[in-house]
């Protein structure tokens, strides 16, 4: 499995160790989880921005019942 390395100051390392201790997690697991959570949020926001820009080009919307029907979902039965 590939590994990534980051350099931090001694003060930053002490801080990160303390946060990991508070969270009750290993530092590497905590960093990985936090990085992916932040990047996923960034990615989701970016995809949302792209979708909004695309919608602005042709701002047509449909009622939710119509969309559900297109996917074969009957909201009356759900």
Beta strands, then each sheet from edge to edge (+ up, - down):
end
